Amino acid sequence: MSEGTSPPDAIDPGDGVPDAEAPGTDMDADAIETGRRLFAQPATFVLGAAKIDQVPAAGLPEVAFAGRSNVGKSSLINALLGRRDLARTSNTPGRTQQINFFDLAGRLMLADLPGYGYAKAPKNEVRGWTRLVNTYLKGRQDLRRTCVLIDSRHGLKDSDRDVMSMLDTAAQPYQVVLTKCDKVSGAALEKLTRTTLAEIAKRPAAHPRLMTTSSMKDQGIAELRAELAALARPEQNG
Ligand code: GDP
């Protein structure tokens, strides 16, 4: 039996105790609840942009997701949205590379960047990726954060470092999100966390908090929702 995680709405027993902390994090229950509420709302696929002039007009705060092919990006986006099917593994090598946009309740735009780091990718494909993503990152004023996904089994690779350097140069804030943490031991995860934090500490646009997730075991998903909900357009009252 897997242990699972306690649902966010089970945190506060209604005894009036303020700001109970979610287990294993320094996030308060209010932030977790705000994240749960935002991501429980419907998300719609807006479009896939294969060229920079197809990127939708700005307007909403935006969060992008970047990572090597197979890092678990589609699974993570689907886990955040509580869906199985919205983000597909669209970045299979050889397929058209595009940025897929999802509108979350008119409050946050999610941008799923094409996967990178596929060793056998032809040079012109790599150039196409770099041109599209670099132009997007440089010109996207509403981009609040890019989640750079790193497979817990592999840690940072040079292709991830290249992307982080691109983000540093574009002065676009980013946050490292470890994926598939169910695949590694607690000790290995602890070591990976330490070495990754030491490396990103030197990078100007990197967020100091590392997120640890497993889409399969629903670990760290509520915390990531909370983290991203803080960037969303505020809820309209009435
Ligand atoms: P993408 O290419 O980055 O979009 O990756 P996918 O989301 O398609 O996932 C790639 C592979 O990793 C698939 O076989 C998934 O089932 C697997 N995977 C994704 N997330 C997890 C996770 O949290 N834990 C485990 N064990 N496997 C995962």
Residues whose N, C-alpha, C, O or C-beta is under 5 A from the ligand:
A	BS01	GDP	R68 S69 N70 V71 G72 K73 S74 S75 T89 K180 D182 K183 S214 S215 M216
